[in-house]
């Protein structure tokens, strides 16, 4: 699948994979800053943003999309950064293709299976329930979401995927049907026989439970060259909560060696 991809800067290639319900635009500020030192590629995952939709949405398909993106851009080896679902995809890819990943940065996600919690299903249900036939502005969409999603921050995050389909009609860029039908697949654990022995940095958010102490032994076994750093006052959206500390951690890791 040909993914939509943003590109910034020049130098050694870095690919950044966003999380579930996200899109490449979430990482533009970070990508531009990192692009002062590296060539940064930020794709929209399938069923997200401006990339094509598909009824197939699982780790093998996401892995194949990344391999195709690399081939299309002539990238034999990359630094790979992934957040949440993008982090699981990045781990899966690195374990399957260790020779194509020079360094790995995983942001607030572990290998374990994590069944969709109530929040993810509620967000999905709220988006599916939006009646675009009665919508005349983006604020109308926000008002509909507000009935079930009280967090203004979460609504703002989701609203980034609302676009003008034509001059009169708004819609979701997300393939909500495809995501809903495959939600269990993307919450599966990363089960690969391989081992990635290259340098790996796991960035844990101190205010989330996506990387628990009980996950660390398995991470070390599959990624023996890994280290874990915690950003104490950050939620799951680490790069948005602590952008300076996050950038410095990643930049030091990428520059080392």
C-alpha positions, 0 to 999 in steps of 0.5 A: 500500500502506498502511504501518504508521507510527510518529509522534512530535512536531510541526512540519515533517514528517520521514520516516525510511526504515529498511534491509533486514531492519530496521523502524521500531523501529530508529529510535524513539530517534532519532525521539523525540529529533528529534520534540522539534523536528519531526513525525517519521514512521517507516514499516515498509517493505513486507515488513517490520515491521507493514506488508503483505506483497507479492510485488512488492518493488522501487524503483518499489513502494517509491516508490509506498508513500512517495507514498501515505503522504505523501498519506494524511497530507496531506504535500506536502513532507517532509524525507526521511531514509533508511538503506541500502535506505531511503537508496536508496529516498529517493534514487529518490524525490527524483530522481523527485519533487524538488518533494516533498522539501525536504531529503534525508539519506542514511545510508551508501549510494550510487547504485551497484549492489551485488550481494548479498554473501555476508553478506546471503544468509547472513542471509536463509538463516539466517532462512529455516532457523529451524524455528518448530515446535520453538521455545518461546521467543525464546531458542530462535530465537536459538540456531538463528540462532547456528549460522550467525550468530556476531555477537550484535549481528546476531542481536539486530538480526534478532530484532527482527522475531520476534513472537508470532503467537499465544499459542503460536507465534513467527514472522518479521514479515519476508516472507522469501520475497518478499525472497528472490525480489526480493533482486537488485532491491533491490541494483540501482543507482538509475538515474533520469534526474532531478536533485535540486537541493535540500540533501542530506547524505550521512553516510558510516560510516568503518568501512564501504564502502557509500560509496566515494571513487569514488562521490562524483562520481556523487553530486555529479552527481545531487545537486549541492547535496549535502555528504558528512560522515564519522563515522569510528568508525561501522559501517554502523549509524551511528545506533546506533554514534555516536548523539550525533554522528549526531543533531547532524549531522542536526539542524544540517543540518535547522536550517540555512536 
